[in-house]
């Protein structure tokens, strides 16, 4: 009888330890998934920072920076920057985008909503494992808060398929 009680006690201890181990395992799995649970903005920012590291690009400290979200249903990502110093507006778009078909290209745009204005900032070129365009203007475009990257077939200064979008504050 005494042996049976010892075995039951040992079995109970094993079950408690096993249950505790399972609980801790599940809890640690949830903690590793936490950045995903924190929201889409965190994911975009993380992917954009990885892209900057991959392309070995440094953003100037005085530049505003935003993450660009894929609006086409894909998994593209990017970053846009802008600054206005010494009467020169400058910016860049750096993106991880899918390969293009023959004759296609990516175009960057700055958009002001009210009154509406659309400024093409140039075709993105492949560089350092991603796509990028740098642009400057003697016009202050700081009020153009939205950034769009489109996939184009015709070079006519009319945006076609939206791929990435983002908004400066």
Rosetta blueprint (number, residue, H / E / L):
1 X L
2 X H
3 X H
4 X H
5 X H
6 X H
7 X H
8 X H
9 X H
10 X H
11 X H
12 X H
13 X H
14 X H
15 X H
16 X H
17 X H
18 X H
19 X H
20 X H
21 X H
22 X H
23 X H
24 X H
25 X H
26 X H
27 X H
28 X H
29 X H
30 X H
31 X H
32 X H
33 X L
34 X H
35 X H
36 X H
37 X H
38 X L
39 X L
40 X H
41 X H
42 X H
43 X H
44 X H
45 X H
46 X H
47 X H
48 X H
49 X H
50 X H
51 X H
52 X H
53 X H
54 X H
55 X H
56 X L
57 X L
58 X L
59 X L
60 X L
61 X L
62 X L
63 X L
64 X E
65 X E
66 X E
67 X E
68 X E
69 X E
70 X E
71 X L
72 X L
73 X L
74 X L
75 X L
76 X L
77 X E
78 X E
79 X E
80 X E
81 X E
82 X E
83 X E
84 X E
85 X E
86 X L
87 X L
88 X E
89 X E
90 X E
91 X E
92 X E
93 X E
94 X E
95 X E
96 X E
97 X L
98 X L
99 X L
100 X L
101 X L
102 X L
103 X L
104 X L
105 X E
106 X E
107 X E
108 X E
109 X E
110 X E
111 X E
112 X E
113 X L
114 X L
115 X L
116 X L
117 X E
118 X E
119 X E
120 X E
121 X E
122 X E
123 X E
124 X L
125 X E
126 X E
127 X E
128 X L
129 X L
130 X E
131 X E
132 X E
133 X E
134 X E
135 X E
136 X E
137 X E
138 X L
139 X L
140 X L
141 X L
142 X L
143 X L
144 X L
145 X L
146 X E
147 X E
148 X E
149 X E
150 X E
151 X E
152 X E
153 X L
154 X L
155 X L
156 X L
157 X L
158 X L
159 X L
160 X L
161 X E
162 X E
163 X E
164 X E
165 X E
166 X E
167 X E
168 X L
169 X L
